[in-house]
Amino acid sequence: MNNFSQQLFSTLDGLVTFIDKWTLRTGHAVAWLLVLMVVAQSLIVILRYGFEIGSIALQESVTYLHAACFMLGIAYTVNINGHVRVDIFYRQFSPRKKAAVNLFGAIVFLLPLCVFIFITSYQYVLQAWQFKEHSSDTGGLPIVYLLKTLIPLLAAGLLLQSISEIAKSTLTLVGFSQYSQAEL
């Protein structure tokens, strides 16, 4: 392997490390939103059935937290290989064949999906911000525009992680030692 190839692989490895650390930190931070969501849902139940008090804003906050956990945590799920996969054949593949499947899937499906979501959500989110969109329910949260902002953030996070997955698969296919032995 020549010096240029080694430098390129080393750069790709650094990119993978950076993106994966970012995704893992984001995923761990988002996980704390689940605790907040459980507390809010418990409070809703206690207030409703214990004190006959209802709160639209509190109910909407649970929905917002759920959306944030899902949309900001999807890149983390890809990073830890926790997504749904029909692996009738995949599980029996060698690391190189798995890398080829992952590379194909990321380039053909994942990248275009991220770009599509980002492009199609841009105007939608921009309008929500322009009008500072709020809940249509009386007593609801006045921050629907923040909820809608999660859509392009989902696309951006997933795009970053897909770049990492493409780089890992490429490094595995060329036999870069760290990734050629890794379980994909």
GINORQUI-V395772 format. One record per backbone hydrogen bond with DSSP energy under -0.5 kcal/mol. NH is the residue of the N-H (numbers start at 0). CO is the residue of the C=O. If there is no record, write none. Layout:
BEGIN
<<NH | CO> <NH | CO>>
END
This chain:
BEGIN
<<5 | 1> <6 | 2> <7 | 3> <8 | 4> <9 | 5> <10 | 6> <11 | 7> <12 | 8> <13 | 9> <14 | 10> <15 | 11> <16 | 12> <17 | 13> <18 | 14> <19 | 15> <20 | 16> <21 | 17> <22 | 18> <23 | 19> <24 | 20> <25 | 21> <26 | 22> <27 | 23> <28 | 24> <29 | 25> <30 | 26> <31 | 27> <31 | 28> <32 | 29> <33 | 29> <33 | 30> <34 | 30> <35 | 31> <36 | 32> <37 | 33> <38 | 34> <39 | 35> <40 | 36> <41 | 37> <42 | 38> <43 | 39> <44 | 40> <45 | 41> <46 | 42> <47 | 43> <48 | 44> <49 | 44> <49 | 45> <50 | 45> <50 | 46> <51 | 47> <52 | 46> <56 | 138> <58 | 54> <59 | 55> <60 | 56> <61 | 57> <62 | 58> <63 | 59> <64 | 60> <65 | 61> <66 | 62> <67 | 63> <68 | 64> <69 | 65> <70 | 66> <71 | 67> <72 | 68> <73 | 69> <76 | 72> <77 | 73> <78 | 74> <79 | 75> <80 | 77> <81 | 76> <82 | 76> <86 | 84> <90 | 86> <91 | 88> <92 | 88> <92 | 89> <97 | 93> <98 | 94> <99 | 95> <100 | 96> <101 | 97> <102 | 98> <103 | 99> <104 | 100> <105 | 101> <106 | 102> <107 | 103> <108 | 104> <109 | 104> <110 | 105> <112 | 108> <113 | 109> <114 | 110> <115 | 111> <116 | 112> <117 | 113> <118 | 114> <119 | 115> <120 | 116> <121 | 117> <122 | 118> <124 | 120> <125 | 121> <126 | 122> <127 | 123> <128 | 124> <129 | 125> <130 | 126> <131 | 128> <132 | 127> <134 | 140> <139 | 136> <143 | 132> <144 | 132> <145 | 142> <146 | 142> <147 | 143> <148 | 144> <149 | 145> <149 | 146> <150 | 147> <151 | 147> <152 | 148> <153 | 149> <154 | 150> <155 | 151> <156 | 152> <157 | 153> <158 | 154> <159 | 155> <160 | 156> <161 | 157> <162 | 158> <163 | 159> <164 | 160> <165 | 161> <166 | 162> <167 | 163> <168 | 164> <169 | 165> <170 | 166> <171 | 167> <172 | 168> <173 | 169> <174 | 171> <175 | 170> <178 | 175> <179 | 175> <180 | 176> <183 | 181>>
END
